[in-house]
Amino acid sequence: MALAVPPTVPDRTVPDPSVRSAVCRLAQEFPELGPRSIVLVVRTCREELRGSPTDALPELVERLARQRLRVTLG
């Protein structure tokens, strides 16, 4: 049985802390990638993890984004 999940509507006035913190750390870890690439990967990961527990989102988003960025550089 599929669960109905309401679409998320991002509030651009309040940046998602899970995105903001991941972008800051990953930009330092992957300086060879441009900030736009990092933001795109992190936001995509955040959207894909939208059904995850809120408390776990910052760690999950950063882990998934880090893995994808490593593959990009691989």
Backbone hydrogen bonds, N-H to C=O, Kabsch-Sander energy under -0.5 kcal/mol:
donor,donor_aa,acceptor,acceptor_aa,energy
5,V,3,L,-0.6
12,R,10,P,-0.9
14,V,11,D,-1.2
19,V,16,D,-0.7
20,R,16,D,-2.6
21,S,17,P,-2.4
22,A,18,S,-1.0
23,V,19,V,-2.6
24,C,20,R,-1.9
25,R,21,S,-2.0
26,L,22,A,-2.8
27,A,23,V,-2.1
28,Q,24,C,-1.1
29,E,25,R,-1.8
30,F,26,L,-2.6
33,L,30,F,-1.6
38,I,34,G,-1.8
39,V,35,P,-2.6
40,L,36,R,-2.3
41,V,37,S,-2.3
42,V,38,I,-2.7
43,R,39,V,-2.7
44,T,40,L,-2.1
45,C,41,V,-2.5
46,R,42,V,-2.5
47,E,43,R,-2.2
48,E,44,T,-2.2
49,L,45,C,-1.5
50,R,47,E,-1.3
52,S,49,L,-2.4
56,A,53,P,-1.0
57,L,53,P,-0.9
57,L,54,T,-0.7
60,L,56,A,-2.5
61,V,57,L,-3.1
62,E,58,P,-2.0
63,R,59,E,-2.5
64,L,60,L,-2.4
65,A,61,V,-2.6
66,R,62,E,-2.6
67,Q,63,R,-2.2
68,R,64,L,-2.1
69,L,65,A,-2.5
70,R,66,R,-2.4
71,V,67,Q,-1.9
72,T,68,R,-1.9
73,L,69,L,-1.8
74,G,70,R,-1.6
